[in-house]
């Protein structure tokens, strides 16, 4: 919004009056006597002004003769004001000082990837995600190419720095999403429920995140919807897996958006072989709507609702497994800028999922799952000066979870609890090179009546052309529901993060290196049939990231490498050992080439990972074997057929590599005393996608049928 505001200012100020009486001119320098380009120089309370050129010079005509105030304004610098007579304002020399406020936009904090809205990653918007080869337009699939993530191809979920997928929390407009993934058959990768086009900003934290966010031991992914949509647009899409459509109607003070999508894999499986015996292939119906209301420039009210229904059935192990799931999410937020300079935020979110699985364990049985969560939040934030800003708030999360098994044995598991918290964050901009963020969170969990105090500290310091960042923080999360069903005495699990990073940007090249250590405690542990909080563990490693948009013309390159060493004793692990999902080495190469003559973007992604450990009961020890290494070469092509038609095609694992992630073994040995095993792998080695996106109204093709 600030960028739009300043653009309007520039436009207005350049419309000088033709009958001006004198010339106001000068040159603008920074603190190092270097000329500043694009500084807005204008006479206060008038439309008279100009912007500085490549040499820092400005000049405009004015008919104001009386005493006036000349202002110079540019993002990242303190506003300059000079009072005097208009007749005497020629050949001025203006020196502008950097303001600490600029650090909000350019300081690179350890473990935070601002995928849009920062100078380092502003190119990674929805289009960037869609055109990343291997993602097939999925938000989480694209993030899996970032450093710190680990290849768990049979899952599709995010695993970050030696943590489980449940340790990564997704937030939409700062409100938690209980179930951000779709549901698929076992060992088939899931996808995110929400289109990347829905979001205006995406911040991916690898750890050390702000105290406002909760219930994630490893990471959070805050997503932000657009505050306003200024144009009406409508569109439809057709693909190899389904069809959809929708659009946005924009009015003076708000807008309404609707999106519908239907997927059915039956036609796809008739062309591309699949090793599973599908009785009824995967089907998904998804619908979403958002209402935005902007009564004035200081307020915005947003309502979002999403619903999807998933069904499929598979013949396997002498039974027909059938899934029927309904998932709903409702989000309402309100932001208002108060006259006192405070900014008010209030939000409410509801997540609900009901799931019925027939023949889940044996033929004829039925497993039912019912989950609901209500999240309420209220916070205030204010910038008191260019050196200090503060945020404080309260919130509550109320969760109900119920699981039923109805077969030969009837069992009913149910848990209902709440997490109530207060949080505060203070940001101190001590100089243009040093800033510090101090935050804390106090939580009360009704489940065990326990209190958790989670302090966090972030320090950023700039040494010449290198940004240094360090984080220390404590994080807590309740155990999985399957353990909460069994015990009413489990306290929250905890993890302490120690993170240090160094970053350097030169033109369109960006370098990033981070080291981290995570100490886990109070993990759920089952020993000799007894459940307790006796589990513990650690995860440590190094992450490296390099991006270059100027290596060759029209070519973008991203390189990532992660080293992770982690061990745990938790759940039913009998000894302290490496978790099954954790791979030691992960690396990815992402290339995108813009073929301007063909109006196309070609994307290539190659992702590799070392083999993950697994337990072979035919050998001594625990986690005593390793699966083969993982490798997938992916390709995507985005073709702009016209201003309103886009054709997108992608192919994963081009060479058809047989990636094996794990092995499962029979519970009892055969006549020779050998436990029979089989590899864990996806049913299809490749996935091909072809889609056509058509704009029916409006001039923007990339978001033809989304928000």
C-alpha positions as CSV (number, residue, x, y, z in Angstrom):
1,X,0.0,0.0,0.0
2,X,2.9,2.4,0.7
3,X,4.3,1.8,-2.7
4,X,1.0,2.7,-4.3
5,X,0.7,5.8,-2.1
6,X,4.1,7.1,-3.1
7,X,3.5,6.4,-6.7
8,X,0.4,8.6,-6.6
9,X,2.4,11.3,-4.8
10,X,5.0,11.2,-7.6
11,X,2.3,11.5,-10.3
12,X,0.6,14.4,-8.6
13,X,3.8,16.3,-7.8
14,X,5.0,16.2,-11.4
15,X,1.9,18.0,-12.6
16,X,3.4,21.5,-12.1
17,X,1.5,24.6,-13.1
18,X,2.4,26.0,-16.5
19,X,2.2,29.6,-15.3
20,X,4.9,29.1,-12.6
21,X,6.9,32.2,-11.5
22,X,10.2,30.7,-10.4
23,X,12.3,27.5,-10.5
24,X,12.9,25.4,-7.5
25,X,15.9,23.1,-8.0
26,X,18.7,21.3,-6.3
27,X,20.5,18.0,-5.7
28,X,19.8,15.2,-3.2
29,X,22.6,13.2,-1.5
30,X,22.7,10.4,1.0
31,X,24.9,10.4,4.1
32,X,27.8,9.2,2.0
33,X,27.5,12.1,-0.5
34,X,26.1,9.7,-3.1
35,X,23.2,11.1,-5.3
36,X,19.8,9.6,-4.5
37,X,17.5,8.6,-7.3
38,X,13.7,8.8,-7.2
39,X,13.4,11.2,-4.1
40,X,10.0,12.9,-4.1
41,X,10.7,16.7,-3.6
42,X,7.6,18.9,-3.3
43,X,6.1,21.9,-1.6
44,X,4.0,20.9,1.3
45,X,0.2,21.2,1.0
46,X,0.5,21.7,-2.8
47,X,0.7,19.6,-6.0
48,X,4.0,21.2,-7.0
49,X,7.0,19.0,-7.1
50,X,9.3,16.5,-8.9
51,X,11.4,13.5,-8.3
52,X,15.3,13.4,-8.5
53,X,17.0,11.9,-11.5
54,X,19.9,9.6,-11.9
55,X,22.3,12.3,-10.8
56,X,20.1,13.2,-7.8
57,X,19.0,16.5,-9.4
58,X,15.5,17.9,-9.3
59,X,13.8,20.9,-10.8
60,X,10.2,22.2,-11.1
61,X,8.3,25.4,-11.5
62,X,6.3,27.0,-8.8
63,X,3.9,30.0,-8.6
64,X,4.1,30.1,-4.7
65,X,5.9,33.3,-3.6
66,X,5.2,33.3,0.1
67,X,7.0,31.3,2.8
68,X,6.7,27.6,2.1
69,X,7.9,24.2,3.4
70,X,9.9,22.1,0.9
71,X,9.7,18.4,1.6
72,X,11.9,15.6,0.4
73,X,10.6,12.0,0.9
74,X,11.9,8.6,0.1
75,X,11.3,5.2,1.6
76,X,14.1,4.2,3.9
77,X,15.1,7.8,4.7
78,X,13.9,10.4,7.2
79,X,11.6,13.1,5.7
80,X,13.6,16.3,5.0
81,X,11.9,19.7,5.4
82,X,13.2,23.2,4.6
83,X,11.3,26.4,5.3
84,X,11.8,29.6,3.4
85,X,10.7,31.8,0.5
86,X,10.0,30.0,-2.8
87,X,12.1,32.7,-4.6
88,X,15.2,31.6,-2.7
89,X,14.9,27.8,-3.3
90,X,17.3,27.3,-6.2
91,X,20.5,25.1,-6.3
92,X,19.6,23.6,-3.0
93,X,21.8,20.8,-1.5
94,X,19.7,18.2,0.4
95,X,21.3,15.5,2.5
96,X,19.0,12.7,3.7
97,X,19.6,10.4,6.6
98,X,18.5,6.7,6.6
99,X,15.8,5.9,9.1
100,X,15.6,2.7,11.2
101,X,12.1,2.2,9.8
102,X,13.8,1.0,6.6
103,X,15.0,-2.0,8.5
104,X,11.5,-3.4,8.5
105,X,11.8,-4.0,4.8
106,X,15.4,-5.1,4.2
107,X,16.7,-6.7,7.4
108,X,17.1,-10.4,6.8
109,X,16.3,-12.2,10.0
110,X,17.5,-15.7,10.6
111,X,15.3,-18.5,9.3
112,X,12.7,-16.1,7.7
113,X,12.0,-16.2,4.0
114,X,9.8,-13.3,3.1
115,X,8.5,-14.7,-0.2
116,X,6.9,-11.4,-1.2
117,X,7.3,-8.0,0.3
118,X,11.1,-8.0,0.8
119,X,13.8,-7.0,-1.5
120,X,15.4,-10.4,-1.3
121,X,12.4,-12.6,-2.3
122,X,9.7,-10.2,-3.7
123,X,9.8,-12.2,-7.0
124,X,8.5,-15.3,-5.3
125,X,4.8,-14.6,-5.6
126,X,2.0,-16.8,-6.8
127,X,3.3,-16.9,-10.4
128,X,6.7,-17.9,-9.1
129,X,5.2,-20.8,-7.1
130,X,3.1,-22.0,-10.1
131,X,6.1,-21.9,-12.5
132,X,8.4,-23.9,-10.1
133,X,8.9,-27.2,-11.8
134,X,7.7,-30.1,-9.6
135,X,5.3,-28.1,-7.6
136,X,2.3,-28.6,-10.0
137,X,1.0,-25.3,-8.7
138,X,1.0,-26.5,-5.1
139,X,2.2,-24.0,-2.4
140,X,3.8,-26.6,-0.2
141,X,5.4,-28.4,-3.2
142,X,7.2,-25.2,-4.1
143,X,8.4,-24.4,-0.6
144,X,9.9,-27.9,-0.4
145,X,12.7,-26.6,-2.7
146,X,13.8,-24.1,-0.1
147,X,16.7,-24.8,2.3
148,X,15.9,-26.4,5.6
149,X,13.1,-28.6,4.2
150,X,13.5,-32.4,3.8
151,X,12.4,-34.7,1.1
152,X,9.5,-36.9,2.3
153,X,8.0,-37.6,-1.1
154,X,5.4,-40.1,0.0
155,X,3.8,-37.4,2.3
156,X,3.8,-34.1,0.4
157,X,3.8,-32.2,3.7
158,X,6.5,-29.8,4.9
159,X,9.2,-31.3,7.1
160,X,11.5,-28.6,8.4
161,X,15.0,-29.0,10.1
162,X,14.5,-32.4,11.5
163,X,11.0,-31.8,12.7
164,X,7.8,-33.7,11.9
165,X,5.2,-32.2,9.6
166,X,2.8,-31.6,12.5
167,X,5.5,-29.2,13.9
168,X,4.8,-26.8,11.0
169,X,1.8,-24.6,11.4
170,X,-0.1,-22.7,8.7
171,X,-1.8,-19.3,9.4
172,X,-4.1,-17.3,7.1
173,X,-4.2,-13.6,8.0
174,X,-2.6,-14.5,11.4
175,X,-5.3,-17.1,12.2
176,X,-4.5,-20.8,12.5
177,X,-5.6,-23.4,10.0
178,X,-6.1,-26.7,11.6
179,X,-6.0,-28.9,8.4
180,X,-4.1,-27.1,5.6
181,X,-3.6,-30.3,3.6
182,X,-5.9,-32.5,1.5
183,X,-6.3,-36.1,2.3
184,X,-5.1,-38.9,0.0
185,X,-4.4,-42.6,0.1
186,X,-1.4,-43.9,2.1
187,X,1.9,-43.1,0.5
188,X,0.4,-40.6,-1.9
189,X,1.6,-37.0,-1.6
190,X,-1.0,-34.5,-0.3
191,X,-1.5,-31.0,-1.6
192,X,-2.3,-27.7,0.1
193,X,-6.0,-26.9,0.2
194,X,-5.5,-23.2,-0.8
195,X,-4.5,-21.7,-4.1
196,X,-1.3,-19.6,-4.0
197,X,-3.1,-16.9,-6.0
198,X,-5.3,-16.2,-3.0
199,X,-2.4,-14.7,-1.1
200,X,-0.7,-11.3,-1.4
201,X,2.2,-12.2,1.0
202,X,3.9,-15.4,2.2
203,X,6.4,-15.6,5.0
204,X,8.1,-19.0,5.5
205,X,9.8,-19.4,8.8
206,X,12.3,-22.2,9.3
207,X,12.4,-21.5,13.0
208,X,12.8,-18.7,15.6
209,X,9.4,-17.2,14.7
210,X,7.5,-14.4,16.5
211,X,5.7,-15.0,19.8
212,X,2.3,-14.2,18.1
213,X,2.3,-17.7,16.5
214,X,1.8,-20.9,18.5
215,X,1.7,-24.7,18.5
216,X,4.6,-25.2,16.1
217,X,7.8,-26.7,17.5
218,X,9.7,-26.2,14.2
219,X,8.2,-23.7,11.8
220,X,5.2,-21.5,10.8
221,X,3.9,-20.4,7.4
222,X,1.9,-17.2,7.7
223,X,-0.1,-16.4,4.6
224,X,-1.8,-13.1,3.9
225,X,-4.8,-12.5,1.7
226,X,-5.3,-9.3,-0.3
227,X,-6.8,-6.4,1.6
228,X,-8.5,-5.1,-1.5
229,X,-9.1,-6.2,-5.1
230,X,-9.5,-3.2,-7.4
231,X,-10.5,-4.9,-10.6
232,X,-13.3,-7.3,-11.6
233,X,-12.1,-10.5,-13.3
234,X,-13.6,-13.8,-14.2
235,X,-12.2,-17.0,-15.6
236,X,-12.3,-20.8,-16.1
237,X,-9.7,-23.5,-16.3
238,X,-9.6,-27.0,-17.7
239,X,-6.9,-29.5,-16.8
240,X,-5.9,-33.2,-17.0
241,X,-7.4,-33.7,-13.6
242,X,-10.5,-31.5,-13.6
243,X,-12.0,-28.1,-14.2
244,X,-12.8,-25.0,-12.2
245,X,-13.7,-21.3,-12.4
246,X,-14.5,-18.2,-10.5
247,X,-13.6,-14.6,-10.2
248,X,-13.9,-11.3,-8.4
249,X,-16.5,-8.5,-8.5
250,X,-15.0,-5.2,-7.4
251,X,-17.0,-2.2,-6.1
252,X,-16.1,1.2,-4.6
253,X,-15.5,0.0,-1.1
254,X,-15.0,-3.7,-1.4
255,X,-15.1,-6.9,-3.4
256,X,-16.5,-10.4,-3.5
257,X,-14.5,-13.4,-4.8
258,X,-15.7,-16.9,-5.6
259,X,-13.7,-20.0,-6.7
260,X,-14.9,-23.5,-7.5
261,X,-12.8,-26.5,-8.4
262,X,-13.6,-30.1,-9.3
263,X,-10.9,-32.8,-9.6
264,X,-11.4,-36.4,-10.7
265,X,-8.4,-38.7,-11.4
266,X,-10.4,-41.4,-13.2
267,X,-9.7,-40.0,-16.7
268,X,-6.0,-39.4,-15.8
269,X,-5.5,-43.0,-14.5
270,X,-7.1,-44.3,-17.8
271,X,-4.1,-42.7,-19.6
272,X,-1.3,-42.8,-17.1
273,X,-0.8,-46.2,-15.3
274,X,-1.2,-46.4,-11.6
275,X,-0.2,-49.5,-9.5
276,X,-3.2,-49.2,-7.1
277,X,-6.5,-51.0,-7.7
278,X,-8.9,-48.1,-7.5
279,X,-12.5,-48.9,-7.1
280,X,-13.4,-45.2,-7.2
281,X,-10.4,-42.9,-7.9
282,X,-9.7,-39.7,-6.0
283,X,-12.4,-37.0,-6.3
284,X,-12.3,-33.5,-4.8
285,X,-14.8,-30.7,-4.8
286,X,-13.5,-27.4,-3.5
287,X,-15.3,-24.1,-3.1
288,X,-14.2,-20.8,-1.6
289,X,-15.4,-17.3,-1.2
290,X,-14.0,-14.1,0.2
291,X,-15.7,-10.8,1.0
292,X,-13.7,-7.6,1.6
293,X,-15.0,-4.3,2.8
294,X,-13.0,-1.1,3.0
295,X,-15.2,1.6,4.6
296,X,-12.2,4.0,4.6
297,X,-8.4,3.9,4.1
298,X,-7.9,3.1,7.8
299,X,-10.1,0.0,8.0
300,X,-10.6,-3.3,6.3
301,X,-12.9,-6.2,7.1
302,X,-12.3,-9.6,5.5
303,X,-14.4,-12.8,5.5
304,X,-13.2,-16.0,4.0
305,X,-14.8,-19.4,3.8
306,X,-13.6,-22.6,2.2
307,X,-15.1,-26.0,1.9
308,X,-13.9,-29.2,0.3
309,X,-15.2,-32.8,0.0
310,X,-12.9,-35.7,-0.7
311,X,-13.8,-39.2,-1.7
312,X,-12.1,-42.3,-3.0
313,X,-12.0,-46.1,-2.5
314,X,-9.3,-48.7,-3.1
315,X,-9.2,-52.5,-3.2
316,X,-6.3,-53.7,-1.2
317,X,-5.4,-56.5,1.3
318,X,-8.7,-58.4,0.6
319,X,-10.8,-55.3,1.6
320,X,-12.2,-52.2,0.0
321,X,-10.9,-49.1,1.8
322,X,-13.2,-46.1,1.4
323,X,-12.7,-42.5,2.5
324,X,-15.3,-39.8,2.8
325,X,-14.2,-36.5,4.2
326,X,-15.6,-33.0,4.6
327,X,-13.4,-30.0,5.5
328,X,-14.5,-26.5,6.3
329,X,-12.6,-23.3,7.2
330,X,-14.0,-19.9,8.1
331,X,-11.9,-16.8,8.8
332,X,-12.9,-13.3,9.7
333,X,-10.5,-10.5,10.4
334,X,-10.8,-6.7,11.1
335,X,-8.0,-4.1,11.0
336,X,-8.4,-0.5,12.0
337,X,-6.0,2.4,12.4
338,X,-7.0,4.3,15.6
339,X,-6.6,8.0,15.9
340,X,-4.0,7.6,18.7
341,X,-1.6,5.9,16.3
342,X,-2.5,2.4,17.5
343,X,-3.5,-0.3,15.0
344,X,-6.2,-2.7,16.1
345,X,-6.5,-6.3,14.8
346,X,-9.3,-8.7,15.7
347,X,-9.8,-12.2,14.2
348,X,-11.8,-15.3,14.5
349,X,-11.3,-18.6,12.7
350,X,-13.1,-21.9,12.7
351,X,-11.6,-25.2,11.3
352,X,-13.7,-28.3,11.1
353,X,-13.1,-31.8,9.6
354,X,-15.2,-34.9,9.6
355,X,-13.8,-38.1,8.2
356,X,-15.2,-41.6,7.7
357,X,-13.0,-44.5,6.6
358,X,-14.6,-47.8,5.8
359,X,-12.6,-51.1,6.1
360,X,-9.7,-49.0,7.6
361,X,-8.1,-51.9,9.5
362,X,-10.2,-55.0,8.5
363,X,-13.0,-55.6,6.1
364,X,-16.3,-54.1,7.2
365,X,-15.0,-51.9,10.1
366,X,-15.4,-48.2,10.2
367,X,-13.2,-45.4,11.7
368,X,-14.6,-41.9,12.2
369,X,-12.7,-38.7,13.0
370,X,-14.3,-35.4,14.0
371,X,-12.1,-32.3,14.6
372,X,-13.1,-28.8,15.4
373,X,-11.1,-25.7,16.4
374,X,-12.1,-22.1,17.3
375,X,-9.3,-19.5,17.3
376,X,-9.9,-16.0,18.6
377,X,-7.3,-13.2,18.6
378,X,-7.1,-9.6,19.5
379,X,-3.9,-7.5,19.3
380,X,-2.7,-3.9,19.2
381,X,0.5,-2.6,17.6
382,X,2.0,0.9,17.3
383,X,5.2,2.5,16.1
384,X,6.1,4.9,18.8
385,X,9.1,6.4,16.9
386,X,11.6,5.4,14.2
387,X,13.5,3.6,17.0
388,X,10.7,1.5,18.6
389,X,7.5,-0.3,17.9
390,X,5.5,-2.7,20.0
391,X,2.8,-5.3,19.6
392,X,0.7,-7.1,22.2
393,X,-2.3,-9.3,22.2
394,X,-4.4,-12.1,23.6
395,X,-5.8,-15.2,22.0
396,X,-7.5,-18.5,22.7
397,X,-7.6,-21.8,20.7
398,X,-10.3,-24.2,21.6
399,X,-10.0,-27.7,20.1
400,X,-12.3,-30.7,20.1
401,X,-11.2,-34.0,18.7
402,X,-13.1,-37.3,18.6
403,X,-12.1,-40.7,17.1
404,X,-14.4,-43.7,16.9
405,X,-13.7,-47.3,15.9
406,X,-16.7,-49.5,15.3
407,X,-16.1,-53.1,14.4
408,X,-15.7,-56.2,16.6
409,X,-14.5,-53.9,19.3
410,X,-16.2,-50.5,20.1
411,X,-13.9,-47.8,21.4
412,X,-14.5,-44.0,21.8
413,X,-11.7,-41.5,22.2
414,X,-12.4,-37.9,22.8
415,X,-10.4,-34.9,23.9
416,X,-11.5,-31.2,24.4
417,X,-9.1,-28.6,25.6
418,X,-8.0,-25.0,25.1
419,X,-4.8,-23.0,24.9
420,X,-5.1,-19.4,26.2
421,X,-2.2,-17.0,25.8
422,X,-1.0,-13.4,26.0
423,X,2.0,-12.3,23.9
424,X,4.1,-9.2,23.4
425,X,6.8,-8.1,21.0
426,X,9.1,-5.1,21.2
427,X,11.3,-4.1,18.2
428,X,14.2,-1.8,18.9
429,X,16.0,-0.1,16.0
430,X,19.1,1.1,17.8
431,X,20.9,2.2,14.6
432,X,21.0,1.7,10.9
433,X,23.2,-1.3,11.6
434,X,21.7,-2.8,14.8
435,X,18.2,-3.8,15.7
436,X,16.7,-6.2,18.3
437,X,13.4,-7.9,18.8
438,X,12.4,-9.1,22.3
439,X,9.2,-11.1,22.6
440,X,7.5,-13.4,25.0
441,X,4.5,-15.6,25.2
442,X,2.6,-16.9,28.3
443,X,0.3,-19.9,27.6
444,X,-2.1,-21.8,29.8
445,X,-3.3,-25.3,28.6
446,X,-6.5,-26.5,30.1
447,X,-5.6,-30.1,29.3
448,X,-3.1,-30.4,32.1
449,X,-3.6,-27.0,33.8
450,X,0.0,-26.2,33.0
451,X,1.7,-22.8,32.2
452,X,4.4,-22.3,29.6
453,X,6.6,-19.2,29.4
454,X,8.2,-18.8,26.0
455,X,10.7,-16.0,25.7
456,X,12.4,-15.1,22.4
457,X,15.2,-12.8,21.4
458,X,16.4,-11.8,17.9
459,X,19.5,-9.6,17.2
460,X,20.4,-8.3,13.7
461,X,23.6,-6.6,13.0
462,X,25.1,-5.3,9.7
463,X,28.9,-5.6,9.2
464,X,29.8,-3.8,5.9
465,X,27.9,-5.7,3.2
466,X,27.0,-8.7,5.4
467,X,23.9,-9.0,7.6
468,X,24.3,-11.1,10.7
469,X,21.3,-12.5,12.7
470,X,21.0,-14.6,15.9
471,X,17.9,-16.1,17.5
472,X,17.3,-17.7,20.8
473,X,13.7,-18.9,21.7
474,X,11.5,-21.5,23.3
475,X,8.5,-23.0,21.7
476,X,5.8,-25.4,22.9
477,X,3.1,-27.6,21.3
478,X,0.6,-30.1,22.6
479,X,1.1,-33.8,21.8
480,X,-0.7,-35.6,19.0
481,X,-4.4,-36.3,19.7
482,X,-3.7,-40.1,19.7
483,X,-1.6,-39.6,22.8
484,X,-4.0,-37.1,24.4
485,X,-6.8,-39.6,24.1
486,X,-4.8,-42.0,26.3
487,X,-3.6,-39.7,29.0
488,X,-5.0,-36.6,30.7
489,X,-1.7,-35.8,32.3
490,X,0.5,-35.0,29.3
491,X,2.1,-31.6,29.4
492,X,3.1,-29.6,26.3
493,X,6.1,-30.7,24.3
494,X,8.9,-28.1,24.1
495,X,11.8,-27.1,21.8
496,X,14.5,-24.5,22.2
497,X,15.9,-22.9,19.0
498,X,19.5,-21.6,18.7
499,X,20.0,-20.0,15.2
500,X,22.8,-18.0,13.7
501,X,22.9,-16.7,10.1
502,X,24.9,-14.6,7.7
503,X,23.5,-13.0,4.5
504,X,24.8,-10.9,1.7
505,X,23.1,-9.4,-1.3
506,X,24.9,-7.9,-4.3
507,X,22.7,-6.7,-7.1
508,X,20.5,-9.6,-8.0
509,X,22.6,-12.1,-6.3
510,X,21.8,-13.3,-2.8
511,X,23.8,-15.5,-0.4
512,X,22.5,-17.1,2.8
513,X,24.1,-19.4,5.3
514,X,22.6,-20.5,8.6
515,X,23.6,-22.8,11.5
516,X,21.0,-24.1,14.0
517,X,20.6,-26.3,17.0
518,X,17.2,-27.4,18.4
519,X,16.8,-29.1,21.7
520,X,13.5,-31.1,22.2
521,X,12.1,-32.0,25.6
522,X,8.8,-33.4,27.1
523,X,8.1,-35.4,24.0
524,X,5.4,-38.1,24.2
525,X,7.1,-41.4,24.9
526,X,5.7,-45.0,25.3
527,X,7.9,-47.3,27.4
528,X,6.7,-50.7,28.5
529,X,3.2,-49.7,27.7
530,X,3.4,-46.5,29.9
531,X,2.8,-43.1,28.2
532,X,4.7,-40.1,29.6
533,X,6.5,-36.9,28.6
534,X,9.8,-38.6,29.0
535,X,10.8,-38.2,25.3
536,X,13.7,-35.9,24.2
537,X,15.9,-35.2,21.3
538,X,17.9,-32.8,19.2
539,X,18.3,-31.5,15.6
540,X,21.2,-29.6,14.3
541,X,22.6,-28.6,11.0
542,X,23.6,-26.1,8.3
543,X,21.5,-24.5,5.5
544,X,22.9,-22.7,2.4
545,X,21.0,-20.8,-0.2
546,X,22.1,-18.9,-3.3
547,X,20.0,-17.1,-5.9
548,X,21.0,-15.3,-9.0
549,X,18.7,-13.5,-11.5
550,X,21.5,-12.1,-13.6
551,X,23.8,-15.1,-14.3
552,X,22.5,-15.1,-17.9
553,X,19.9,-13.0,-19.5
554,X,16.3,-14.1,-18.7
555,X,17.6,-17.0,-16.5
556,X,16.8,-17.3,-12.8
557,X,18.8,-19.7,-10.6
558,X,18.3,-20.9,-7.1
559,X,20.5,-23.4,-5.2
560,X,19.8,-24.9,-1.8
561,X,21.7,-27.3,0.4
562,X,20.8,-28.5,3.9
563,X,22.7,-30.7,6.3
564,X,20.7,-32.2,9.2
565,X,21.8,-34.4,12.1
566,X,18.9,-35.3,14.4
567,X,18.1,-38.0,17.0
568,X,15.1,-38.6,19.2
569,X,13.7,-41.0,21.8
570,X,10.0,-40.5,21.6
571,X,6.7,-42.3,20.7
572,X,7.5,-46.0,20.6
573,X,11.3,-45.7,19.9
574,X,13.1,-48.1,22.3
575,X,16.4,-46.2,22.0
576,X,17.8,-42.7,21.1
577,X,18.0,-42.8,17.3
578,X,17.5,-40.9,14.0
579,X,13.8,-40.3,13.2
580,X,12.6,-42.3,10.1
581,X,11.6,-39.2,8.1
582,X,15.0,-37.4,8.6
583,X,17.5,-37.4,5.7
584,X,21.0,-36.1,6.4
585,X,21.6,-34.3,3.1
586,X,19.0,-32.4,1.0
587,X,19.8,-30.3,-2.1
588,X,17.8,-28.7,-4.9
589,X,18.5,-26.7,-8.1
590,X,15.7,-24.5,-9.5
591,X,16.1,-23.0,-12.9
592,X,13.7,-20.7,-14.8
593,X,14.2,-19.4,-18.2
594,X,12.0,-16.8,-19.8
595,X,11.8,-17.4,-23.6
596,X,10.5,-14.0,-24.6
597,X,10.2,-14.8,-28.3
598,X,7.9,-17.7,-27.5
599,X,6.1,-16.0,-24.5
600,X,7.0,-18.9,-22.3
601,X,8.7,-19.7,-19.0
602,X,10.6,-23.0,-18.9
603,X,11.3,-24.4,-15.4
604,X,13.6,-27.2,-14.3
605,X,14.0,-28.5,-10.8
606,X,16.3,-31.2,-9.6
607,X,16.0,-32.3,-6.0
608,X,18.2,-34.9,-4.3
609,X,18.4,-36.3,-0.8
610,X,20.3,-39.0,1.0
611,X,18.5,-42.1,2.0
612,X,16.4,-42.1,5.2
613,X,16.8,-44.7,8.0
614,X,14.3,-47.5,8.7
615,X,14.1,-50.4,11.0
616,X,14.7,-53.9,9.6
617,X,13.7,-56.6,12.1
618,X,15.9,-59.1,10.3
619,X,19.0,-57.2,11.6
620,X,20.3,-56.3,15.0
621,X,19.7,-52.9,16.4
622,X,17.1,-50.2,15.7
623,X,16.9,-48.0,12.7
624,X,19.6,-50.2,11.3
625,X,19.2,-49.7,7.5
626,X,19.0,-46.9,5.0
627,X,16.7,-46.5,2.0
628,X,18.3,-45.6,-1.3
629,X,18.9,-41.9,-2.1
630,X,16.1,-39.8,-3.5
631,X,16.3,-37.9,-6.8
632,X,13.6,-36.2,-8.9
633,X,14.1,-34.2,-12.1
634,X,11.0,-32.1,-12.9
635,X,10.1,-29.9,-15.8
636,X,7.4,-27.3,-16.4
637,X,6.4,-25.0,-19.3
638,X,4.1,-22.0,-18.9
639,X,3.0,-20.6,-22.3
640,X,1.1,-17.3,-22.6
641,X,-1.0,-18.1,-25.7
642,X,-2.7,-14.6,-25.5
643,X,-3.3,-11.9,-22.9
644,X,-6.2,-14.0,-21.6
645,X,-5.1,-17.6,-22.2
646,X,-2.3,-19.5,-20.4
647,X,-1.3,-23.1,-21.1
648,X,0.7,-24.8,-18.3
649,X,2.3,-28.2,-18.4
650,X,4.5,-30.0,-15.9
651,X,6.1,-33.4,-15.5
652,X,7.6,-34.8,-12.3
653,X,10.4,-37.3,-12.1
654,X,11.1,-37.2,-15.8
655,X,13.4,-40.2,-15.8
656,X,10.9,-42.4,-13.8
657,X,13.3,-43.1,-11.0
658,X,12.0,-45.7,-8.5
659,X,12.3,-43.7,-5.3
660,X,12.0,-45.8,-2.2
661,X,11.3,-44.0,1.1
662,X,11.0,-46.8,3.6
663,X,10.3,-50.5,4.1
664,X,7.5,-52.1,6.0
665,X,7.7,-55.6,7.5
666,X,5.2,-58.2,8.6
667,X,4.5,-58.3,12.3
668,X,5.5,-62.0,12.5
669,X,8.3,-64.0,10.8
670,X,7.7,-66.7,8.2
671,X,8.6,-70.4,8.6
672,X,12.2,-69.6,8.0
673,X,12.2,-66.9,10.7
674,X,12.4,-64.1,8.2
675,X,10.2,-61.0,8.4
676,X,8.9,-60.3,4.9
677,X,9.2,-56.7,3.8
678,X,8.1,-54.4,1.0
679,X,9.2,-51.0,-0.1
680,X,7.3,-47.8,0.6
681,X,6.9,-45.9,-2.6
682,X,4.3,-43.9,-4.4
683,X,1.9,-45.7,-6.8
684,X,3.0,-43.6,-9.7
685,X,6.6,-42.8,-10.6
686,X,5.6,-39.7,-12.5
687,X,2.9,-37.1,-12.5
688,X,1.9,-35.2,-15.6
689,X,-0.3,-32.1,-15.6
690,X,-1.7,-30.0,-18.4
691,X,-4.0,-27.1,-17.8
692,X,-5.5,-24.2,-19.8
693,X,-6.5,-21.1,-17.9
694,X,-8.8,-18.6,-19.7
695,X,-9.8,-15.1,-18.6
696,X,-13.4,-14.2,-19.4
697,X,-13.2,-10.7,-18.0
698,X,-10.4,-8.4,-17.0
699,X,-6.8,-8.1,-18.3
700,X,-4.9,-10.3,-16.0
701,X,-4.3,-13.9,-17.1
702,X,-2.3,-15.4,-14.2
703,X,-5.1,-15.2,-11.7
704,X,-8.0,-16.0,-14.0
705,X,-10.1,-18.0,-11.6
706,X,-8.7,-17.2,-8.2
707,X,-8.8,-14.4,-5.7
